Structures are given as structure tokens and as C-alpha cells.
Amino acid sequence: GKPLLKLQRHQVFSMKDVPFCGMVLSPLFFCAAIVALAAGEDYVVPPVSLQSPPYAEWAHYHWVWLSHSAANQKSAVEYVQEYLDKGIRVGATDIDSTWATCSNNFDFDEQKYPNPKGMVDTLHSLNVKVILWATSMIDEDCGDLYSTAYDNNYFVRDMFNKRANPIKWWHGKGGLIDYTNPDALKWWHEQLDKVLDIGIDGWKNDGTDPFVLELVFPRGYGGHYLSHREYADAYYRDYFYYTREKLGNETLIMSRPVDSFDNIVYLSFSPRDVVFSGWVGDQDPTFDGLKDAVKNMLHSARANFVGFGSDIGGYRGGKGEYPLGRSKELLLRWAQLGAFSPLMENGGDNEHRPWMFDSPATENDTASALNIYRTFVNIHYSLVSFFWSEGTQAFASGNSILHAPSNDDEYSFTLGQNQDIFVAPMVDDANWRSILFPAGEQWVDWWQPGVLYSGGDKVNYSCPLTHFPVFKRVGSILPFNEGQPVAEGGPGRGLRLEFPGVFGENVHRILNIHDDKGGIQIVALQEQNTLKISVSATTRPIRLHFSHSSLTGRVLESGDTTTHLTTVSTTFSGGAFITATPSSLDCRKGCVETLGFA
């Protein structure tokens, strides 16, 4: 058959000329019929112009960081380098609290950080972003800085509209910046500029906003009442948007979406529009702490925060039961959860480096903590395009990348707007767990593509420490990154399009992959014995993967601009993956592949 769409030079198309454009109602998704980009070119499938993501891609990278008790310029750089030397990719690091001479004066402690710009430049040379811990509180021990703010009424005032007494918090006693006071805000930005000017990439904004409640009826500029919600919104938004104003949209903040007090009272900290790389607060380094993190994540999802993760292994240091502060099993189960969270981040008190949980003799074993951790970091990076696209769509549609399924499993969630990935975290020290599968769908095992589960099934799922309970929805198209970007010394980032599950009925699917270069649109049409897959023009190498045992391997047609597809493998092992494209497709002018079925 002929290609789905052949765009001739200067030919004009309307939306109806593109398969299923009428099904796509959101302004996010402009189909391949937008031909302005294709003027003067012959395309098999023209490029698309999808909505650009509203935040930076590194929100979905792997971040590592040292607790403040161990952090200084030398250790911060060496810590990142250790991970890289072990073959573990790192996208960002947080310089934790106490980097300044006092809390939030933005003057580096030169004893610990003698050359902060040099540190930032060194980490940038490793392709690692740098964020700094900060809050909205200035402590009394900041001397003239505190006095200036106090004397000029730059702090939030008490219920009588008088200067408030200093508020006690975990780093001392101080005052809360009044973001509603324009003079205070201008002065505050001058303080932030001292570190923004060295080229940092954002902030970790810790939770000082609830302390405004200690003022009972706090007063802002002009004496008006400041609710916690108004104060929190102003605090986090100012860090997020002012940093963007100064340094561009590649900056991020790390702040809480929803955190809880003993899992009894749940509180939304940040406003939704700044949480693309949030974390759900501090937990104990125990499996109960892991459960707390999952609960906070599910509450954050229900509150429609876009993207977040949790401190792998728990932030807190433990009470002496384990010499390293946590067990190997806990660290790895939490890392596996992190791999399937929008943000994978690892830091806190005591030991978090996975190889420290191995002996030198076992470090390179398949079941070593190092190897398992590295494997799941690689899985996380393979999901970056998925997370970035889903985050773009979630932000526009007012929901979250995560979804709490409507079943009785309180420790599970799905990922994506179509809920294409189901995750059932291991929340205790066991090698199996009971899983109740979300109703209405069929699910392919991540590790055994030939194993299929139906919605509503309840199974006891065996899960050794090398695996994690994750499942792909039948009928989905999943994008996986392959290879490392050129910036990281790799050959460039390819894209593997995976079609999990069993075909057999007519299928009409659209996948939009959002990026900062216009994006990619994939359309899959199955009619009777053929499956047609169109890929809009892209410079990324494309491969197609199937887990389906009745594919004949007959390639009826290829739209690859360089070579035709070779015959796919007809050797199956329980539905294991077969590769329809042994080598990458060149889709610079778009591709249309037509495959035959038995």
C-alpha cells in the first residue's frame, strides 16, 4: 500500500488529511498537517510543531547530593565524580544547607567553599546542574542583614501589624521575608543575585512557609492578612520565576508538593505551577519511611502536582540499627521506586552511595547494589522522553504524571495521561508482594514480555532484588531513550518505540513526544492484517519494538529514507521482544512502516 501521507513540494494539506487529527482536541497537539515547517521539502511525513515543555528536561534526570554535615566544595565535586566513575549517570546536585555563613544571607562560607564559581563551573563541565538550598527565613545571627530587614519592615508582621518576634525554626531564629512588600522584594532579589550571578541552575527551597502560621494572623504589606496559602505561593513562585527571569527557563527549583505530619495531616506546600522536580519531604531510612514517601507521592498526585520524587533511602540518618544508616535492601527498593518516579534523587544523612553496600569482591556481581542501582538509573534515563512529554501534557491538562489507581492497593500508581505504566512498589523487605491490577486493561510484565495480566487480577508476584513490579499497558505506545546525548560524550540520543501486548483488533493510536525542538508524532493504524506506523520527520534515530508472537515478519513497505527494513525475527520465546528494526531508521523526512500479521 501507499504511504499514509506523502507531502509533495508546496502541496497544501488541511487537518483532515492527517490520520486521526480530528481525535486530537487539545491545543497541545498540532498534527503533521501543519505544513509551514515543510515548505520546500519532500516529506514522507512532515515535521510537527507540538507544544514545547514548560520546564527543563533535567527535572527528570538522576540527582545526587551530600547532607550538609559532609558537604563542602571538595566533597561535593568528588561525590559526583565518584558516581560518574562507577558508570552511574548524574544530572544535578544539591548543595545542602550551611553553605552560607548564615541561613539565607547568600554569602558562601569561604572555609567550606573557597571558590564557589569554580565549583559550579567544574560541575557544569561534567554536565551536572547545581542547585543551592535556601528558604524564606533570615536568622538573627545574620547581623546587619537581619537588622536591615527588621528595621525596614521587610519581614512578615504579627497579628497586631507590629514587628513580629523572631520565629524559632530548625536552623535558628529569624524572620520571614514579606513577599508582598515591593521594597522588601527588590532588596531580597539583590541578595539572591549574589549567587545567581555565578551561574547556578536553581534552588532547593525547604519548607519554612508553614512557620507563618505561628504568627496566628500574620500581616503583610499594608497590614493585610496573609494566609499560609498566599505566603507559600509567593515564596516558591518568587524563587522559581525570578531565577528564570535572571538565568532563563532552563532553571528549576526543588520544593515540596504535598508532605505530611505523621501521615495524619497532609499539607500542600508549593503552588502547582512550580513543581516539576519536587520532593515529598524527609522520611526515616526504614520501610515505614518508604511507605510514608509513597503515600505523600499519591497525595501529591491527587492534588495534581506535575512531577516529583523522594529521597532515595530516606533523608534521615537512622538510629544505629545499620552501620551505614540504612539497609542495602531498603536503599535498592527505594532506588527502584525513584527510577519510576518523574524525579530520581538520592541524598541525605549517613551513607547513600550504593557501592558502599557491597564488598570489593562483590561490587561487580550481577546482584551487587552497584549493578542494580546503575541498572535502574539507566532505566530512569530511558524514560526521560516519556516523563518530559507526560509532564508537558499533565501541566496543560491540570493533572499529574502519577495517578493513584482506583483499586484497594494503597501502595501503587500508574504513570502517564493514558496510565500506560503500572508500578507496584516493594514496600517491605520481601521478595514477593500481592498485586491487584487496575481494572479495564491488560498488562505486560516489564521483565517478561510474554507474561500478561488482566485488570482485576490479584496475584502474588515474585520479585527478587534485581527486579521491581512494573507493567506496560496493552495498546500503548511507549517511547524509550536509547544511547547518551552528544553532550555526555555519546553518539546522540535515539528513540525506541515499543508496542507492548497483543494485537488482534483494529488499533488507532497517536503518541506525541514533546521536546524543545518541535517534537515527534507517531500514528499507528491497524486494519485487518496490517499495521501501519508513521513517524513525523525527526533527526533522532528510530527503532520499533514489539512483544507479540503472531507477527509474521513480512515488511510490506518502508518509508525509511535510506534503507528498507529487513525481515524481522520469527524466533519467539514466550513472547519475548523481537526487533522489527534491527538497525535504526533514518526518519529525517519522516517514516511510514507497514507490517504484516499472520
C-alpha positions in Angstrom: 0.0 0.0 0.0 0.9 3.6 -0.4 2.3 5.7 2.5 -0.2 7.2 4.9 0.9 10.7 3.9 3.2 11.9 1.2 3.8 15.6 1.2 4.9 16.9 -2.1 6.7 20.2 -2.6 4.4 23.2 -1.8 1.3 21.0 -1.5 -1.3 22.3 0.9 -3.0 20.0 3.4 -5.7 20.5 5.9 -6.2 18.8 9.3 -8.5 16.2 7.7 -5.6 14.9 5.6 -3.8 13.6 8.6 -4.9 10.3 10.3 -6.9 11.0 13.4 -6.2 14.7 13.7 -9.9 15.1 14.4 -9.5 13.0 17.5 -6.9 15.3 19.0 -8.7 18.2 20.6 -6.1 19.8 22.9 -4.1 22.8 21.6 -1.0 20.9 22.7 -1.2 18.6 19.8 -0.7 20.1 16.4 -0.8 17.2 13.9 1.5 16.7 11.0 -0.6 18.7 8.7 1.0 21.9 9.9 2.9 22.3 6.7 4.5 25.7 7.2 7.5 23.8 8.5 7.6 21.6 5.5 7.6 24.3 2.8 10.0 23.5 0.1 10.7 19.9 1.3 9.6 16.5 0.2 8.5 14.6 3.2 7.1 11.1 3.8 5.6 12.5 7.0 6.3 16.2 7.7 7.6 17.6 11.0 5.2 18.6 13.7 5.1 21.6 15.9 4.0 20.4 19.3 3.7 22.5 22.5 7.2 22.9 24.0 7.6 21.6 27.5 7.1 24.4 30.1 10.2 23.3 32.1 13.7 22.0 31.7 14.3 18.3 30.9 16.8 17.8 33.7 13.8 17.7 36.1 13.8 14.0 35.0 17.5 13.3 35.5 19.2 11.5 38.3 20.3 13.8 41.1 22.7 13.1 43.9 23.8 15.2 46.9 25.5 15.2 50.2 24.0 16.1 53.6 25.1 19.5 54.9 27.2 17.8 57.6 29.5 16.3 55.0 29.3 18.9 52.2 32.0 21.3 51.1 33.4 22.3 47.8 35.9 19.4 47.6 33.5 16.7 48.8 30.6 17.9 46.6 32.6 17.7 43.4 34.3 14.4 44.4 30.9 12.9 45.3 29.5 13.5 41.9 32.7 12.3 40.3 32.5 9.0 42.3 29.1 8.2 40.8 30.4 9.0 37.3 33.5 6.9 37.8 31.2 4.0 38.7 29.3 4.4 35.4 26.2 6.0 37.1 24.9 9.0 35.2 24.3 12.2 37.3 22.3 15.2 36.0 22.3 17.5 39.0 23.5 18.0 42.6 22.1 20.0 45.5 24.5 22.0 47.8 22.7 21.4 51.0 22.1 23.9 53.9 25.0 25.6 55.8 26.8 26.5 52.6 26.4 30.2 53.6 27.9 32.0 56.6 24.4 32.2 58.0 21.0 31.0 56.8 19.9 32.9 53.6 22.5 35.7 53.6 23.7 34.2 50.3 27.4 34.7 51.2 29.3 31.4 50.7 31.3 30.2 53.7 34.8 30.5 52.3 36.2 28.0 54.7 34.0 25.3 53.1 33.5 26.8 49.6 36.7 28.9 48.8 35.8 29.2 45.1 32.1 28.7 44.5 32.1 29.8 40.9 34.9 27.4 40.2 32.9 24.6 41.8 29.8 25.4 39.7 32.0 25.6 36.5 33.6 22.3 37.3 30.3 20.6 37.9 28.9 22.1 34.7 31.9 20.7 32.8 30.7 17.3 34.0 27.2 18.1 32.5 25.8 18.3 36.1 23.4 21.1 37.1 23.9 22.8 40.5 21.1 23.9 42.9 21.5 25.6 46.3 19.5 25.0 49.5 17.6 28.2 50.5 14.4 29.3 52.4 12.4 32.4 53.1 13.8 33.0 56.5 16.7 35.3 57.6 18.2 34.4 61.0 19.1 36.8 63.8 22.8 35.8 63.6 23.0 37.3 60.1 23.8 40.6 61.8 23.4 43.6 59.5 21.3 41.7 57.0 18.7 40.8 59.7 18.8 44.3 61.1 18.2 45.9 57.7 15.2 43.7 57.1 13.8 44.2 60.6 14.3 48.0 60.7 12.7 48.4 57.2 9.7 46.2 57.9 10.8 43.6 55.3 9.6 40.8 57.5 6.0 39.5 57.8 4.4 41.3 60.8 2.3 39.9 63.7 -1.5 39.9 64.2 -1.4 43.4 65.5 0.6 44.6 62.5 3.7 45.0 64.7 7.2 43.8 64.1 7.0 40.1 64.9 9.2 38.4 67.5 11.8 36.0 65.9 10.4 32.7 64.9 12.2 29.5 66.1 12.9 27.0 63.3 15.3 24.2 62.7 18.2 26.4 61.7 17.9 29.1 64.4 15.5 32.0 65.0 14.6 34.6 62.4 12.0 36.5 60.3 10.1 35.6 57.2 10.6 37.8 54.2 7.4 39.7 53.3 7.0 39.0 49.5 4.0 41.4 49.4 6.2 44.3 50.2 7.7 45.7 46.9 10.7 47.3 48.7 11.4 44.1 50.6 11.2 42.1 47.3 13.6 44.4 45.5 16.1 44.2 48.4 15.7 40.4 48.6 16.4 40.0 44.9 19.7 41.9 45.4 20.7 39.2 47.9 19.8 36.4 45.6 21.8 38.0 42.7 25.0 37.3 44.6 24.7 33.6 43.8 22.6 33.8 40.7 25.5 35.7 39.1 27.8 32.7 39.4 25.5 30.7 37.2 23.7 28.2 39.4 20.8 26.3 38.0 18.2 26.7 40.7 17.3 26.1 44.3 16.2 23.5 46.8 13.5 25.5 48.7 12.9 24.0 52.1 9.6 24.2 54.0 9.7 27.4 56.0 6.3 28.6 54.8 4.2 26.8 57.5 6.0 28.9 60.1 3.9 31.9 59.0 1.1 30.1 60.9 2.9 30.7 64.2 2.0 34.4 63.8 -1.7 33.4 64.1 -3.0 36.2 61.9 0.1 37.3 60.0 0.1 40.7 58.3 1.7 41.6 55.0 2.3 44.9 53.3 -0.2 47.5 54.2 -1.5 45.4 57.1 -3.5 42.9 55.0 -4.0 39.3 56.4 -1.5 36.8 54.9 -2.9 33.2 54.7 -0.5 30.3 54.6 -1.5 29.6 51.0 -0.8 33.2 49.9 2.6 33.2 51.7 3.6 29.8 50.3 2.6 30.7 46.8 4.6 33.9 47.0 7.7 32.3 48.5 8.1 29.4 46.0 7.0 31.4 43.0 9.5 34.1 43.7 12.4 31.7 43.7 11.1 29.9 40.6 10.2 32.9 38.4 12.9 35.4 39.5 15.6 32.8 38.8 14.0 32.2 35.4 13.9 35.9 34.8 17.7 36.2 35.6 19.0 33.0 34.0 16.4 31.6 31.7 13.9 28.8 31.5 16.5 26.0 32.0 16.4 26.7 35.7 14.3 24.7 38.3 13.5 24.6 41.9 13.2 21.5 44.1 10.3 22.0 46.6 7.6 20.0 48.3 4.3 19.3 46.6 2.5 17.5 49.5 4.2 16.5 52.7 2.6 15.1 55.8 2.9 15.2 59.6 3.0 11.6 60.8 0.8 10.7 57.8 -2.1 12.3 59.6 -2.2 15.8 58.4 -1.3 16.3 54.7 -0.3 19.8 53.6 0.3 21.3 50.2 3.4 23.4 50.3 4.3 24.7 46.8 1.9 26.1 44.2 1.3 23.6 41.4 2.9 25.8 38.6 6.5 25.5 40.1 6.6 21.7 41.0 8.3 19.9 38.1 11.1 18.4 40.2 9.6 18.3 43.7 10.4 16.0 46.6 7.9 14.8 49.2 9.8 15.7 52.3 12.0 13.9 54.8 11.5 10.3 55.8 13.1 7.8 58.1 15.5 5.2 56.5 13.1 2.4 57.0 10.5 0.6 55.1 7.9 2.5 57.1 9.6 5.6 55.8 9.4 4.3 52.2 5.6 3.7 52.7 5.4 7.3 54.0 7.1 8.6 50.8 4.7 6.6 48.6 1.7 8.0 50.5 3.0 11.5 50.1 3.5 10.9 46.4 0.0 9.6 46.0 -1.4 12.6 47.8 0.7 14.9 45.6 -0.7 13.1 42.5 -4.3 13.5 43.8 -3.5 17.2 44.3 -2.4 17.3 40.6 1.2 18.3 41.1 3.1 17.6 37.9 6.4 15.9 38.8 8.2 14.8 41.9 10.2 12.1 43.6 11.5 11.2 47.1 14.9 11.0 48.9 16.2 7.5 48.0 16.9 5.6 51.2 15.2 8.3 53.3 16.7 11.6 54.3 17.1 10.9 57.9 20.2 9.1 59.3 18.7 6.2 61.3 19.1 5.1 64.9 22.1 2.8 64.7 20.5 -0.4 63.6 22.5 -0.4 60.4 26.1 0.8 60.3 25.5 2.8 57.1 22.2 4.3 58.3 20.0 2.0 56.2 20.0 -1.5 54.8 21.0 -2.4 51.3 17.6 -3.8 50.6 15.9 -0.5 51.6 18.3 1.6 49.5 17.7 -0.5 46.4 13.9 -0.8 46.7 13.7 3.0 47.2 16.1 3.5 44.2 13.8 1.3 42.1 10.8 3.5 43.2 12.9 6.5 42.2 13.7 5.1 38.8 9.9 5.0 38.0 9.3 8.5 39.6 9.5 11.7 37.5 12.5 12.8 39.6 15.1 10.2 40.7 17.1 11.8 43.5 19.4 10.4 46.2 20.7 12.2 49.2 20.5 12.7 53.0 22.3 11.7 56.2 24.7 8.8 56.5 25.5 6.6 53.5 23.6 6.7 50.2 26.3 5.5 47.7 25.2 2.1 46.5 28.7 0.6 46.1 29.3 1.2 49.8 26.8 -1.6 50.5 28.9 -4.1 48.6 32.2 -5.7 49.5 35.1 -5.0 47.0 34.8 -8.7 46.0 31.1 -8.5 45.1 30.9 -5.0 43.6 30.8 -6.2 40.1 28.4 -9.1 40.7 25.1 -9.1 38.9 23.2 -8.8 42.2 25.5 -6.2 43.7 24.0 -3.0 45.0 26.1 -1.0 42.5 25.0 -3.0 39.5 21.3 -3.0 40.5 21.4 0.7 41.2 23.2 1.5 37.9 20.7 -0.6 36.0 17.7 1.3 37.4 19.4 4.7 36.8 19.7 3.6 33.2 16.0 2.6 33.1 15.2 6.1 34.5 17.1 7.8 31.8 15.4 5.7 29.2 12.1 7.2 30.4 13.2 10.8 30.2 11.3 11.5 26.9 8.3 9.7 28.3 8.3 11.8 31.6 9.0 15.1 29.8 6.2 14.5 27.3 3.8 13.3 30.0 4.8 16.3 32.2 4.0 18.7 29.4 0.6 17.2 28.9 -0.1 17.0 32.7 0.7 20.6 33.2 -1.6 21.7 30.4 -4.5 19.5 31.4 -4.2 20.3 35.1 -3.2 16.9 36.5 -0.1 14.8 37.4 2.3 12.4 35.7 1.3 10.0 38.5 -2.2 8.6 39.1 -3.4 6.7 42.1 -5.4 3.7 40.6 -8.9 3.2 41.8 -8.3 -0.2 43.5 -7.6 -1.3 47.0 -3.8 -1.3 46.6 -2.7 1.8 48.6 0.9 1.5 47.5 0.7 1.5 43.7 0.3 4.1 40.9 0.2 4.5 37.2 2.2 6.8 35.0 1.1 9.0 32.1 -2.0 10.6 30.9 -3.2 7.3 29.4 -1.9 5.5 32.5 0.4 3.4 30.3 2.8 2.1 33.0 1.6 0.5 36.3 4.0 0.5 39.3 3.5 -1.6 42.4 6.4 -0.6 44.7 8.1 -3.1 47.0 7.4 -1.5 50.5 8.9 -4.2 52.7 11.9 -6.5 53.0 10.4 -9.4 51.0 10.9 -11.0 47.6 7.2 -11.0 46.6 4.1 -8.9 47.0 0.4 -9.1 46.4 -0.7 -7.0 43.4 -4.2 -6.0 42.3 -4.1 -5.0 38.7 -6.0 -1.9 37.6 -9.3 -2.8 36.0 -10.3 -2.5 32.4 -6.9 -3.1 30.9 -4.3 -5.9 30.2 -0.8 -5.5 31.5 2.5 -6.9 30.1 5.3 -7.7 32.6 8.2 -5.3 32.3 10.7 -8.1 32.8 8.9 -11.0 31.0 7.1 -9.6 27.9 5.4 -12.8 27.3 3.5 -12.7 30.6 0.2 -10.9 30.5 -2.1 -9.9 33.4 -5.8 -8.8 33.2 -7.3 -5.9 35.1 -8.8 -7.1 38.3 -6.3 -10.0 38.7 -4.9 -10.3 42.2 -1.6 -12.2 42.1 1.3 -13.0 44.4 4.2 -11.6 42.4 7.7 -12.9 42.8 10.2 -10.1 42.8 13.9 -10.7 43.6 16.0 -7.6 44.5 17.2 -7.3 40.9 13.6 -6.7 39.7 10.7 -4.3 40.5 7.0 -4.8 39.8 6.3 -2.7 36.7 3.9 -3.4 33.9 3.0 -1.9 30.5 -0.5 -1.3 29.3 -1.5 -3.4 26.3 -2.4 -1.0 23.5 0.0 1.7 24.4 3.0 3.1 22.5 5.9 3.8 24.8 8.9 5.9 23.9 12.3 4.9 25.4 15.5 6.9 25.0 18.5 4.9 23.7 22.1 6.0 23.9 23.7 9.0 25.5 23.4 12.6 24.3 26.4 14.1 22.5 26.8 16.5 25.4 27.6 13.5 27.6 30.1 12.1 25.2 27.7 9.7 23.5 26.7 9.3 19.8 23.4 11.0 20.2 20.1 10.0 21.6 17.9 7.6 19.7 14.3 6.6 20.4 12.9 3.1 20.7 9.1 3.0 20.2 7.7 0.0 22.0 4.3 -1.6 21.3 3.6 -3.9 24.2 1.0 -6.6 24.2 -1.1 -8.5 21.8 -2.6 -7.1 18.6 -5.7 -8.6 17.0 -8.3 -5.9 16.9 -8.3 -2.7 14.9 -5.9 -0.2 16.6 -5.8 3.6 16.2 -3.2 5.2 18.3 -1.4 8.5 18.5 1.7 9.3 20.6 3.0 12.8 20.8 6.6 13.2 22.1 7.2 16.8 23.3 10.7 18.3 23.3 12.3 21.7 22.7 12.8 21.0 19.0 9.1 20.7 17.9 8.5 17.2 19.0 7.6 13.9 17.2 4.2 12.4 16.4 3.7 8.7 16.0 0.5 7.3 14.5 -0.3 3.6 14.5 -3.1 2.2 12.3 -4.0 -1.5 12.4 -6.6 -2.7 9.9 -7.1 -6.4 9.4 -3.7 -8.0 8.8 -1.5 -4.9 8.5 -0.1 -2.4 11.0 1.0 1.0 9.6 3.2 3.2 11.7 4.0 6.7 10.7 6.7 8.8 12.4 6.9 12.5 11.7 10.2 13.9 10.4 12.9 13.8 13.1 16.7 13.7 13.3 16.5 11.1 16.1 17.2 7.5 15.0 14.1 5.4 15.5 13.7 1.8 16.3 10.4 -0.2 16.6 10.0 -3.0 19.2 7.1 -5.4 19.6 6.2 -8.1 22.1 3.7 -10.0 20.0 4.0 -13.6 18.9 2.0 -13.6 15.7 4.0 -11.0 13.8 4.9 -12.7 10.6 8.0 -10.6 9.9 6.7 -9.6 6.5 7.7 -6.0 5.8 5.3 -4.8 3.2 6.6 -1.3 2.9 9.2 1.0 4.4 9.3 4.8 4.5 12.9 4.8 5.7 14.8 7.4 3.6 18.0 5.3 3.4 17.4 1.6 3.6 14.4 -0.7 3.8 13.6 -2.8 6.8 15.0 -6.2 6.9 12.8 -9.2 7.7 12.0 -9.3 11.4 12.9 -12.2 13.5 10.4 -15.1 13.5 12.0 -16.7 16.6 9.9 -16.2 19.6 10.5 -17.2 23.2 7.3 -16.8 25.2 6.5 -13.5 23.5 9.9 -12.1 24.2 10.9 -8.9 22.5 11.6 -9.1 18.8 13.1 -6.2 17.0 11.3 -5.0 13.9 14.1 -2.7 13.0 17.5 -4.3 13.7 19.2 -1.0 12.8 17.8 2.5 13.4 15.5 4.1 10.9 16.5 7.4 9.3 13.4 9.4 9.7 14.7 12.8 8.8 12.0 13.1 6.2 9.5 11.0 8.2 8.9 7.3 8.1 5.9 5.0 7.3 6.4 1.3 8.0 3.7 -1.2 7.0 4.0 -4.6 8.7 2.0 -7.8 8.0 0.4 -10.2 10.6 -0.5 -13.8 10.5 
